[in-house]
Amino acid sequence: LKKPEGVDIVLKMVEDADVFVQNFRKGVAERLGLSYEVLREVNPRLIYASATGYGPKGPDAGMPALDSAAQARSGLMYATGPDGADPYPIQGVVGDQIGGITLGWGILAALMARSIHGIGQRVDASHLGSSIWLQGLAVSMGLLTQDRPPSEINNSYHSPRDAAFNPLANFYKCKGGRWIMLANFQADRYWADFARALGIEELIHDAKFHDMDARGENRGDLIAILDRKFAEKTYHQWAEILERSGDFIFSPVQRLSELEDDPQVIANGYIADVDHPTLGPIKLADHPLRYSETPHSIRTVAPELGQHTEEILLEMGFDWETIAGLQKKGVIL
């Protein structure tokens, strides 16, 4: 794109394109002659999608960013750890992923607007904005409570495990080493049936544990009791007991490597078998949406850099001699 011939090819592609996507730092597209203002003159119906680190405006609009920087700037690294802990990043480049997902949604909405109003437009998404939106509930609560420690607002999610205000929304290690996650946030609704299921009926009306506030005040004692109880049986044994004893919300805590054997994952096809041209048969996380009339499938993997350049240029009307010349000049791979 630093060569005029490369820019000319892009401009020719834009003439019939629906969407143009770029993730340049601020000012780069303008220097290359590929700004929104230039491209909309070529194709007024174009959806021009721009992905940046910190948004198109502001003092840091031109700064580079990667996933970890997005997690840090958006507050996500402090939101994930327990009360008082050091900042901790989420694995799996979630900042990159939610940025791409957000931009994809924006593109689809802009295409819908074009189909209704006949207009093209620019769509901007950023690491920072997307990562804030990803944790919208936590951000809103943080603003309302002025970042009070989670233990002060009865937030079991972000308290240390041994200090969760609601012990019925906490995780415990079962016999054999597997963890069980309890998610019974309306704890008073579940308490009596839960105590009976675990064989601790004597605690139902105990003054230390009889309601949510009492259990929160004495959470250390109750968590210690539950730690000992859950260690008596395996996860599967406890799952059977909880399933037949009430409408409890719970789940095994799984490692990523366990997902492919999870019967629920298998039944819904959340992991796909793909034949990779280099690696052979592999498994990938599949798209989570399911359509009743237009089922999808992973038909191809991400292309290698420049893999389809010749094919696309031929479709655009370039002949082999011209393509060879562009390759010789270093305009294309």
Buried (B, 14 or more C-beta within 10 A) or exposed (E): BEEEBBBEBBBBBBEEBEBBBBBBEBEBBEEBBBBBEBBBEBBEEBBBBBBBBBBEEEEBBBBEBEBBBBBBBBBBBBBBBBBEEEEBBBEEBBBBEBBBBBBBEBBEEBBEBBEEEEEBBBBBBBBBBBBBEBBEEBBEBBEEEEEEEBBEEBBBBBBEBEBBBBBBBBBBBBBEEBBBBBBBBEBEBBBBBBBEBBEBEEBBEBEEBBEBEBBBBBBEBBBEBBBEBBEEBBBEEBBEBBEEEBEBBBEBBBEEEEBEEBEEBEEEBBBBEBEEEEEEEEEEEBEEEEEEEEEEEEEEBEEEEEEEBBEEBEEEEBEEEEBEBBBEEEBBE
